[in-house]
């Protein structure tokens, strides 16, 4: 135990001892005062009664022989005869004495001494005797001093016995052991933190020490359990770290494989998208080859746009391989949709289908014009393929508020048979089409959904509410603000808003 700790322990023990000494002293002084107060009245009553008896004897002697009684000088006894005025009797005392008719009347003077008074009816004089015993009063004072000394001696003996024999064994040493054991707990000395049973007294303080030992043992058990739990956690953390490393390695491998799969699917999608421009070029080239005359300027401009579109499609494949996001510009949607319908009308037999473009020219969106054209080509071509018997396709657009941003909602609606409910839940998955023939490959909607998702938008599909017929595709694109692009194409990882309504209809 270090110096400051020893001093602190001694100071603690001295405070206990000081409190006990003060308690003993206050108790002893209070007991002495109580004893003296209790003895005072009986002792002084004894002295007074003794003096009163002597006073009565003196008055009897004075009544029997006044001359002799007055001639005898006794210390502390004064006798006298005379009238009431001569003796200085109070009127009330004189009246009582006369009323007593020769009997002795006892009273006290100003000093508290007993006074005996008698009246002789024959002579009319008063007899008075006063007794004062200084020896008895001195004896009483000595008695008080002796009692006080006895009390002091008894207190000193009790204090010595308590301080030497009782308190050290029953109070000071147990407290010192308790304090030392607590210091051992604070210093981490496990061997000294418990109090041995041999030093635990069989009293309330001993019960406290036993309770403390049980608490320490319980604490050590919980500490051991906590250490075991921490060891298990550390082992689990090491194992988790190892598994995380394996998972990270597997994630990178899966990302590479997913990237290759996405690249393959995009290649298939681009091959799918090339069909439309090639069909347009094929028609123009056949017209030139058959010698039908000169080509109209509109057809030449269309061939130029188609050629540039083929170039951009090939560049988009390279952009995907380099993980380069598409360009983002402010795109006017009305001409984009017109261009998409022009390409679809040349690629498909759309003579029986009437297209209505109700998109206002001022409506714009943020994105890549060529990629958005590809989206609407796929949606319009899907609508044309669904309406073998002809019908009407309409395009509308409106501005909406969503997630504290402004969005443009473009709707492509037809009055065909609608979407087969069995296909609707997986409509945007690759190869989900039920028309895998010369017209359908199952990639168009998957590619369109992937492009919309790249633009930070959402592609939704549902059937028209009865009694109306047909399918409705809604493209939601951001009007302004930054857009995060996803290099994947056509996957199934859509946002929570990408919901579809499985209404009635027939298969795509």
C-alpha positions in Angstrom: 0.0 0.0 0.0 1.4 3.4 -1.0 2.0 6.3 1.3 -1.0 8.4 0.3 -3.3 5.4 0.6 -2.0 4.5 4.1 -2.5 8.1 5.2 -6.0 8.0 3.7 -6.8 4.8 5.6 -5.5 6.2 8.9 -7.4 9.3 8.4 -10.5 7.3 7.8 -9.9 5.2 10.9 -9.2 8.4 13.0 -12.4 9.9 11.9 -14.3 6.9 13.1 -12.5 6.9 16.4 -13.0 10.7 16.8 -16.7 10.3 16.2 -16.9 7.5 18.8 -14.9 9.5 21.4 -17.2 12.5 20.9 -20.2 10.2 21.2 -18.8 8.7 24.4 -18.0 12.1 25.9 -21.4 13.6 25.1 -23.1 10.6 26.5 -21.0 10.5 29.7 -21.4 14.3 30.3 -25.2 14.1 29.7 -25.4 11.1 32.1 -23.4 12.9 34.8 -25.5 16.0 34.5 -28.7 13.9 34.7 -27.4 12.0 37.8 -26.4 15.3 39.5 -29.8 16.8 38.7 -31.6 13.8 40.0 -29.6 13.6 43.2 -29.7 17.3 44.0 -33.3 17.5 45.3 -33.2 14.3 47.5 -29.8 15.2 49.0 -30.9 18.8 49.8 -34.2 17.4 51.2 -32.2 15.2 53.5 -30.2 18.2 54.7 -33.3 20.3 55.1 -35.1 17.7 57.0 -32.1 17.3 59.3 -32.0 21.0 59.9 -35.8 21.1 60.4 -35.6 18.4 63.1 -32.8 20.3 64.9 -34.9 23.5 64.5 -37.9 21.7 66.2 -35.8 20.5 69.0 -34.4 24.0 69.5 -37.9 25.5 69.7 -38.9 22.9 72.3 -35.8 23.6 74.3 -36.5 27.3 74.1 -40.1 26.8 75.1 -39.1 24.7 78.1 -36.2 26.9 79.3 -35.9 30.2 77.5 -33.0 31.5 79.5 -31.0 28.4 79.3 -31.6 28.0 75.5 -30.5 31.5 74.8 -27.4 31.1 76.9 -26.2 28.0 75.1 -24.3 28.9 71.9 -24.5 26.2 69.3 -23.0 26.8 65.8 -25.7 27.0 63.2 -28.6 27.3 65.8 -30.2 30.7 66.6 -33.0 31.1 69.1 -34.9 34.2 70.1 -38.1 35.4 71.8 -40.2 38.6 71.6 -43.0 40.2 69.7 -43.6 39.8 66.1 -42.1 43.1 65.3 -39.1 42.4 67.4 -38.5 39.1 65.6 -39.3 40.6 62.2 -42.0 38.1 61.5 -44.1 38.6 58.4 -47.7 39.3 59.1 -48.9 36.2 57.4 -46.4 34.0 59.3 -47.5 35.7 62.6 -51.1 35.0 61.9 -50.5 31.4 61.1 -48.4 31.0 64.2 -51.1 32.5 66.4 -53.7 30.3 64.7 -51.7 27.2 65.5 -52.4 27.8 69.2 -49.1 26.8 70.6 -48.0 24.4 67.9 -44.8 24.8 66.0 -45.0 26.4 62.6 -42.1 25.5 60.1 -41.0 28.0 57.4 -37.9 29.1 55.6 -36.0 32.4 55.6 -34.5 34.3 52.7 -31.5 32.0 52.7 -33.6 28.9 52.5 -32.8 27.8 56.1 -35.6 26.2 58.2 -37.3 28.4 60.7 -39.5 27.2 63.6 -42.0 29.6 65.1 -44.3 29.2 68.1 -46.8 31.5 69.9 -47.4 31.3 73.7 -51.0 32.4 74.4 -50.3 32.9 78.1 -47.4 35.4 77.6 -48.3 36.6 74.1 -44.7 36.3 73.0 -43.3 34.5 70.0 -40.5 31.9 70.1 -38.3 31.5 67.0 -35.5 29.0 66.2 -33.3 29.0 63.0 -31.0 26.2 62.2 -28.1 26.2 59.6 -25.8 23.3 59.2 -22.7 24.3 57.2 -21.0 21.0 57.8 -23.9 19.1 56.2 -24.0 21.5 53.3 -20.2 21.2 52.8 -20.7 17.4 52.9 -23.2 17.7 50.1 -20.9 19.7 48.0 -18.2 17.2 48.5 -20.7 14.5 47.5 -21.3 16.3 44.3 -17.6 16.5 43.6 -17.1 12.9 44.5 -19.9 11.8 42.2 -18.5 13.9 39.3 -15.0 12.4 39.8 -16.5 8.9 40.0 -18.3 9.5 36.7 -15.1 10.8 35.1 -13.2 7.8 36.3 -15.8 5.4 35.1 -16.0 7.1 31.7 -12.2 7.0 31.4 -12.2 3.3 32.3 -14.9 2.6 29.8 -13.2 4.7 27.1 -9.9 2.9 27.7 -11.5 -0.5 27.6 -13.4 0.4 24.4 -10.4 1.9 22.7 -8.0 -0.9 23.7 -10.1 -4.1 23.8 -13.5 -3.6 22.1 -13.4 -1.1 19.2 -10.1 -2.2 17.6 -11.2 -5.8 17.4 -14.9 -5.2 16.5 -14.9 -1.9 14.5 -11.4 -0.5 13.5 -9.8 -3.7 12.2 -12.9 -4.9 10.2 -13.2 -1.4 8.7 -9.5 -1.4 7.9 -9.7 -4.8 6.2 -12.8 -3.7 4.2 -10.9 -0.5 3.1 -7.8 -2.5 2.2 -9.9 -5.0 0.2 -11.5 -2.1 -1.8 -8.1 -0.7 -2.5 -7.0 -4.1 -3.8 -10.0 -4.1 -6.2 -9.1 -0.6 -7.4 -5.4 -1.6 -7.9 -6.3 -4.9 -9.6 -4.8 -7.2 -6.9 -7.1 -10.2 -7.3 -5.5 -12.1 -4.4 -6.3 -9.4 -1.8 -9.8 -8.3 -3.0 -11.7 -10.8 -0.9 -11.9 -10.7 3.0 -11.0 -14.1 4.5 -13.8 -15.7 6.5 -11.5 -15.9 9.6 -11.5 -12.1 9.8 -15.2 -11.5 9.3 -17.0 -10.8 12.6 -20.4 -12.3 13.4 -22.3 -9.1 13.4 -23.9 -6.6 11.0 -20.5 -5.4 9.9 -19.6 -9.0 9.1 -22.8 -9.3 7.1 -21.8 -6.3 5.0 -18.3 -7.8 4.5 -19.9 -11.2 3.4 -22.2 -9.4 1.0 -19.3 -7.5 -0.5 -17.4 -10.8 -1.0 -20.4 -12.3 -2.8 -20.7 -9.2 -5.0 -17.0 -9.4 -5.9 -17.3 -13.1 -6.8 -20.4 -12.4 -8.9 -18.6 -9.5 -10.6 -15.6 -11.7 -11.4 -18.0 -14.4 -12.8 -19.7 -11.8 -15.0 -16.3 -10.4 -16.1 -15.1 -13.9 -17.0 -18.3 -14.4 -19.0 -17.8 -11.1 -20.7 -14.2 -12.0 -21.6 -15.4 -15.2 -23.1 -18.1 -13.3 -25.0 -15.5 -10.8 -26.3 -13.2 -13.7 -27.4 -16.1 -15.2 -29.3 -16.9 -11.8 -30.8 -13.3 -11.3 -31.8 -13.2 -14.8 -33.3 -16.5 -14.0 -35.1 -15.1 -10.7 -36.3 -12.0 -12.4 -37.7 -14.2 -15.0 -39.4 -16.5 -12.2 -40.7 -13.5 -10.3 -42.0 -12.3 -13.3 -43.8 -15.8 -14.0 -45.2 -16.1 -10.3 -46.2 -12.9 -10.6 -48.1 -14.1 -13.7 -49.9 -17.5 -12.0 -50.6 -15.7 -8.9 -51.9 -13.6 -11.1 -54.2 -16.7 -12.9 -55.3 -18.5 -9.6 -55.8 -15.8 -8.3 -58.0 -15.8 -11.5 -60.0 -19.6 -11.4 -60.2 -19.4 -7.7 -61.3 -17.0 -8.7 -64.0 -19.2 -11.6 -65.1 -22.3 -9.4 -64.9 -20.5 -6.8 -67.0 -19.7 -9.4 -69.6 -23.3 -10.7 -69.5 -24.6 -7.1 -69.8 -22.1 -6.5 -72.6 -23.4 -9.6 -74.4 -27.0 -8.6 -73.9 -26.3 -5.0 -75.0 -24.6 -6.4 -78.1 -27.8 -8.4 -78.7 -29.9 -5.4 -78.1 -27.9 -3.2 -80.4 -28.0 -5.9 -83.1 -31.8 -5.8 -82.5 -31.9 -2.1 -82.8 -29.8 -2.1 -86.0 -32.6 -3.9 -87.8 -34.7 -0.8 -88.1 -32.0 1.5 -89.7 -30.9 -1.4 -91.9 -34.4 -1.9 -93.1 -34.7 1.8 -94.0 -31.3 1.8 -95.8 -32.3 -1.5 -97.5 -35.5 0.1 -98.9 -33.6 3.1 -100.2 -30.8 1.1 -101.7 -33.3 -1.2 -103.5 -35.0 1.8 -104.9 -31.7 3.1 -106.3 -30.8 -0.4 -107.6 -34.1 -0.8 -109.4 -33.6 2.5 -111.1 -36.8 4.1 -110.0 -35.4 7.5 -110.7 -33.8 10.0 -108.5 -34.1 9.8 -104.7 -36.1 12.5 -103.0 -34.2 14.9 -100.8 -36.3 13.8 -97.8 -35.3 10.2 -98.4 -31.6 11.2 -98.7 -31.9 13.1 -95.4 -33.5 10.0 -93.8 -30.7 7.8 -95.1 -28.1 10.2 -93.6 -29.9 10.2 -90.3 -30.1 6.4 -90.3 -26.4 6.1 -91.2 -25.5 8.4 -88.3 -27.8 6.4 -86.0 -25.9 3.3 -86.9 -22.7 5.0 -86.1 -24.0 6.1 -82.7 -25.3 2.6 -82.0 -21.8 1.2 -82.5 -20.3 4.0 -80.4 -22.8 3.2 -77.6 -21.4 -0.3 -77.5 -17.9 1.0 -77.1 -19.1 3.5 -74.5 -20.6 0.6 -72.5 -17.3 -1.3 -72.7 -15.4 1.8 -71.4 -18.1 2.4 -68.7 -18.6 5.9 -70.2 -22.1 7.4 -69.5 -24.1 8.7 -72.4 -24.2 12.3 -73.2 -26.8 14.5 -71.4 -28.5 17.4 -73.2 -31.8 19.2 -73.1 -33.9 17.1 -75.5 -37.1 18.3 -77.1 -39.4 15.2 -76.9 -41.8 16.1 -79.7 -39.3 15.7 -82.6 -37.7 12.6 -80.9 -41.1 10.8 -80.9 -41.7 11.9 -84.5 -38.3 10.5 -85.5 -39.1 7.3 -83.7 -42.4 6.9 -85.5 -40.8 7.6 -88.9 -38.3 4.8 -88.3 -41.0 2.4 -87.1 -43.3 3.2 -90.0 -40.6 2.3 -92.4 -39.6 -0.8 -90.6 -43.1 -2.1 -89.9 -46.3 -2.3 -92.0 -47.9 0.6 -90.2 -50.4 1.5 -92.8 -53.3 0.2 -90.8 -52.1 2.0 -87.6 -52.9 5.7 -87.0 -50.3 7.6 -84.8 -51.3 10.7 -83.0 -48.4 12.8 -81.4 -50.0 15.1 -78.8 -46.7 16.0 -77.2 -46.3 19.8 -77.0 -43.0 21.1 -78.6 -41.9 23.1 -75.5 -41.7 19.9 -73.3 -38.1 18.8 -72.8 -36.1 16.3 -70.8 -32.5 15.7 -69.7 -30.8 12.9 -71.7 -29.3 11.5 -74.9 -31.5 12.2 -77.9 -30.4 9.1 -79.8 -30.9 6.8 -76.8 -34.3 8.2 -76.1 -35.2 7.8 -79.8 -34.3 4.1 -79.3 -36.7 3.9 -76.3 -39.6 5.3 -78.2 -38.8 3.2 -81.3 -39.1 0.1 -79.1 -42.3 1.2 -77.5 -44.0 2.2 -80.8 -42.8 -0.9 -82.6 -44.1 -3.0 -79.7 -47.5 -1.3 -80.0 -47.6 -1.7 -83.8 -46.7 -5.4 -83.5 -49.5 -5.9 -81.0 -52.2 -4.4 -83.3 -52.3 -6.8 -86.3 -55.8 -5.6 -87.2 -54.9 -2.0 -87.0 -55.8 0.7 -84.5 -54.6 4.0 -83.0 -51.4 4.8 -81.1 -51.3 8.1 -79.2 -48.4 9.9 -77.5 -49.0 12.4 -74.7 -46.8 14.3 -72.3 -47.3 16.2 -69.0 -45.2 17.7 -66.2 -45.4 16.1 -62.8 -43.9 16.8 -59.3 -42.2 13.8 -57.7 -39.6 13.6 -54.9 -39.3 17.4 -54.8 -38.2 17.4 -58.5 -40.0 18.1 -61.8 -40.5 15.2 -64.2 -41.9 14.8 -67.6 -44.3 11.9 -68.1 -44.6 10.6 -71.7 -47.4 8.1 -72.3 -47.5 5.7 -75.3 -51.0 4.2 -75.4 -52.6 1.8 -78.0 -56.0 0.3 -78.3 -54.8 -3.2 -79.0 -55.5 -6.4 -77.0 -53.3 -5.3 -74.1 -50.6 -7.1 -72.1 -50.9 -10.7 -71.0 -51.1 -10.7 -67.2 -48.8 -13.7 -67.1 -46.1 -11.7 -68.8 -46.8 -8.3 -67.1 -44.8 -9.1 -63.9 -41.6 -9.8 -65.9 -42.3 -7.6 -68.9 -39.0 -5.8 -68.8 -36.8 -8.9 -68.4 -34.8 -10.0 -71.5 -36.6 -12.5 -73.8 -39.9 -12.1 -71.9 -41.8 -11.7 -75.2 -44.4 -14.3 -76.1 -44.0 -13.4 -79.8 -40.5 -14.8 -80.5 -41.0 -14.9 -84.2 -39.8 -12.8 -87.1 -41.1 -9.7 -85.4 -40.2 -10.3 -81.7 -36.9 -11.1 -80.0 -37.8 -10.3 -76.4 -35.1 -7.6 -76.1 -36.9 -4.4 -77.1 -38.6 -3.6 -73.8 -35.6 -4.7 -71.8 -33.4 -2.4 -73.7 -35.9 0.4 -73.4 -36.2 0.0 -69.7 -32.4 -0.1 -69.3 -32.0 3.2 -71.3 -34.7 4.9 -69.2 -33.0 3.7 -66.0 -29.7 5.1 -67.3 -31.3 8.4 -67.6 -32.5 8.3 -64.0 -36.1 7.7 -65.0 -38.7 5.1 -64.7 -40.5 3.0 -67.3 -44.0 1.7 -66.3 -46.4 -0.6 -68.0 -50.1 -1.4 -67.4 -53.3 -2.2 -69.2 -56.0 0.3 -69.8 -58.8 0.3 -67.2 -62.0 -1.3 -68.5 -64.0 -0.8 -70.6 -61.1 0.7 -72.5 -58.6 -1.7 -74.2 -54.9 -1.6 -74.9 -51.6 -1.2 -73.2 -50.1 1.9 -71.7 -46.4 2.6 -71.3 -45.3 5.6 -69.3 -41.8 7.0 -69.4 -40.9 9.3 -66.6 -37.7 11.4 -67.2 -36.1 14.2 -65.1 -36.6 17.7 -66.6 -33.6 19.3 -64.9 -30.9 18.4 -62.4 -28.1 15.9 -62.3 -28.8 12.3 -63.4 -26.9 9.2 -62.3 -26.5 6.7 -65.2 -26.3 3.0 -64.8 -24.1 1.3 -67.5 -26.2 -1.9 -67.4 -28.9 -2.4 -70.0 -32.2 -4.1 -69.8 -31.7 -5.7 -66.3 -34.4 -6.4 -63.8 -33.0 -4.1 -61.0 -35.7 -1.4 -61.1 -36.5 1.2 -58.6 -39.4 0.7 -56.2 -41.6 3.0 -58.3 -41.3 0.5 -61.3 -44.6 -1.1 -60.7 -46.9 -2.7 -63.3 -50.6 -3.3 -63.2 -51.7 -6.8 -64.1 -54.9 -5.9 -65.8 -56.7 -7.9 -68.4 -55.3 -8.3 -71.9 -53.6 -10.6 -74.3 -50.0 -11.5 -74.6 -47.2 -9.6 -76.1 
